[in-house]
Amino acid sequence: MTAQILVVDDEPDLELLVVQKFRRQIRAGDIGFLFAHDGIEALGMIADHQDIDIVLSDINMPRMDGLTLLERLQNEESPLSTVIVSAYGDMANIRTAMNRGAFDFLTKPIDFSDLEITIAKTLRHREILREARYRQAEAERAHASLSRYFSPNLALRLVSSTDGVDLAGQRREVASLFTDVADFTRLAESLEPNLLSELLNEYLVGMTDVVFAHEGTVAKIVGDALHVLFGAPTDQPDHATRAVACALDLDAFAEEFRRRMFTKGVALGATRIGVHAGPAIVGNFGGGRFFDYTAYGDTINTAARLEAANKQLGTRVCISSVVADQAEGFMGRPVGDLMLRGRMTPLRAFEPLRPDSEDNSGVATYLAAFARLETKDPGAIAAFAAEVGLRPEDPLASFHLKRLLNGGKGIQIEI
């Protein structure tokens, strides 16, 4: 590609000298020259020729001098590399030019060997700038893409190759979290498209903001449902603790959002959340054409099943004992031993609670009733009946009472 150089000087013989001295480079197509006689003419030529690489400008010229031209060029979004030419005794103006952003300077009379070296050096500088801008643009595009999945801090780390984060398929210990809005499909069919779009976008932005606040990874969004990972793509030794805290904050946001929608006449269903932890295969499985960071394995399937179990249990958040055992300072109510279809052994599940929540006042009496249920004590019916009498809005206590009244025994629950 031919490097274009704009020479700005009012000396009438300079154009002929420059063309003569650089005739071989001009014939070879390595360099091309344009000529202007003052700053005003130079600005016009720059506007007409977007491929100019270097401006070689005298300082003392009529109408607009070189310092004014330099100032105008530096105010552009992508300033051109400028080399200032002036008499050796005019060092004050040369110093001013360098302070204003000139890349280099030459003194008159021009030494054309020095000019050739200066042009080569300036062109190398331009190439470095182009490469830096290209890398920055690529990084910004990558960051914009990754920010849809990862928290802002993690997205920045992934963009930086020096961090060495591996997105290829690998087995990792993760906490998997699924969310889903109850009866959303039926609601969507009853809403106008613009209202549905506004509602869903606001909901998903709020939910992903919560996930990113806990530095989780959004592996998938399908309609209103989210799949979130902790412990991938980077190690998070506290992935279970993060997952529980995130689940509670997602539940709080979803319930507040649901109340706001109700005031607008939209009966949005509850958001159900399931969390499980264990090994999974995680990585970018987009087939080389798409970015699709996701996870596979029994851990993922079990988390999805726990989310779905909320519908039967009456709860909004259901986590496995694996997560509860690993989460620091965990507090919650045991749900029972769930027999999930496809699993050979039951899985103890819990409803997590905030340690400082006002809703925890009935935990002790619930635990006492659950202990009777666990030992198949006939007094479990009375204990849960009393619990429902005190807190009729507690769906989990009502679930157990209904099971007992229908002949159920113990804490094993078919899901």
Protein Blocks (a to p, Z undefined) as FASTA:
>chain_A
ZZddddddfbfklmmmmmmmmmmmmmnomaccdddfbfklmmmmmmmmmkbfbdcddfbd
ghiafklmmmmmmmpmbdcdddddddfklmmmmmmmmmnopabdcdddddfklmmmmmmm
mmmmmmmmmmmmmmmmmmmmmmmmmmmmmcfklmmmmmpmklopafbdcddddddddddd
ehklmmmmmpcfklmmmmmmmmmmmmmmmmmmnopacfbdehjbccddehiabdcfklmm
mmmmmmmmmmmmmmmmmmmmmmnopacddddddddeddddedddehomaccdddedjklm
mmmmmmmmmmmnopabdcdfklmmmpghiacddfbjcddehiabdcdddddddfkbcklm
mmmmmmmmmmmmmnopaklmmmmmmmmmmmmmlmklmmmmmmmmnopacjbdcZZ
